Amino acid sequence: MVPEFEREEIREMIEGSYRIIYYIKPEQIDVLAVIHGSQQITEDYRPSSE
């Protein structure tokens, strides 16, 4: 779970210096962002409510 979003279906992977933020849906996985670790996550990456 990504602490900034507090939603179980939003997760992250760390690859080197990057955070890969992804959203788990029943039939697919959407990559929301690939962010360098020194950057802050903004509301732009939050998925819309479905």
Protein Blocks (a to p, Z undefined) as FASTA:
>chain_A
ZZklopaklccddehjbccdddddfkbccdfbdcdfkbccdfklpccdZZ
